[in-house]
Amino acid sequence: MNGAIVVGYDGSPQAQQALAWAAQEARRERRALRLVHVGEGDGQSLDAAVERVRTEAPGVEVTADVEADRSVPRALIRLSSDAHLLVVGSRGRGGFEGLLLGSVSSAVAAHAHCPVVVVRQVPDASSTSGVRPVVVGVDGSPTSVRAIDLAFDQASWRNAPLVAVHAWDLPAMMGPVPPWTLEEVEQLLVTEKAVVAESLAGHADRYPDVKVETVVQLGAPAPVVLDAASDAQLLVVGSRGRGGFGGLLLGSVSQVVVSHASCPVVVVQPSVG
C-alpha cells in the first residue's frame, strides 16, 4: 500500500466526512485508499465504510485495518511513513476524541511523515459560481516551499486556480521613534512581495495550466489566510515556518486555522534528513 491515502476512521460524523473527501481524492489521483481504525475494531462499521467507498468512488482500491495500539497519534504517525496523505476528521469519538484540537494535534501535525489533511467541512461546490481555488500560505521558509509544491500539484489535479497568501507585519521599533512613513511601508511591501515571487519561482514553468494569484497583506497570519480561503476548496500550510507563519499548527495560530477554515486543511511537514 505504499503511496496510498490513509484515513483515520472511527465511524463518527467527522470521520465520515474525512472518508468521503479521501475517497474522491484517491479516485482523482488514482491511488489506493486504506481505512484504519485504532483500538478495538468494529468490523461492521469498517465493512460498511468500505462498501460506501466502492459505491461513491468506483474503481478505487480500498482496504480496511484495525491497529491494536493504545496511542492514536503513535499509530497514525507510524502508518504515515508509507502514505501519500494521512486524512483525519477534526473531531471524533473513542480514540479520536479531540484530534487536532490539543496535544494529539501537535503530535500528528509535527511528526507525521507525510502531509496531514484535516477535514472539518467540505465546501458545497454548487453554492458558488466557477471553480473554487486552492489556497497556500507562503512565508519563504523551506516548509512553506514544500507546501507550495503540494498546492500546485493539487491545483493542477483539480483544474483550479491557486491563491498564494503572505501575511506580514511592520518590524517592531524600540524607544521614542517616529511612526513608519508611507514610503517606508511601501518599501517593506516591495520586500515582502519579493519573498512570494521567489517562493513561486519556477512553478509556472512546471504547471503552465495553473492560474496563480498572489495576496500580500499587512496583518496577523491566521485572519489573513482564513479570509483568503473563505471560498477555497483546499487550504495548504506548512507545519512550521518563520515570520507570520512561525509555529503554525503548533500553537494558537494552528487552532484558529484548523478550527475555523471553511475547507479541508493540508498540513505539510518539514523535509527530513
Secondary structure, DSSP 8 states (H G I E B T S, - for coil): -TTEEEEE--SSHHHHHHHHHHHHHHHHHT--EEEEEESS--HHHHHHHHHHHHHHSTT--EEEEEE--S-HHHHHHHHHTTEEEEEEES--SGGGTTTTSSHHHHHHHHH-SS-EEEES----GGGSSS---EEEE--SSHHHHHHHHHHHHHHHHHT--EEEEEEE------SS-----HHHHHHHHHHHHHHHHHHHTTHHHH-TT--EEEEEEES-HHHHHHHHTTT-SEEEEESS-SGGGTTTTTSHHHHHHHHH-SS-EEEE-----
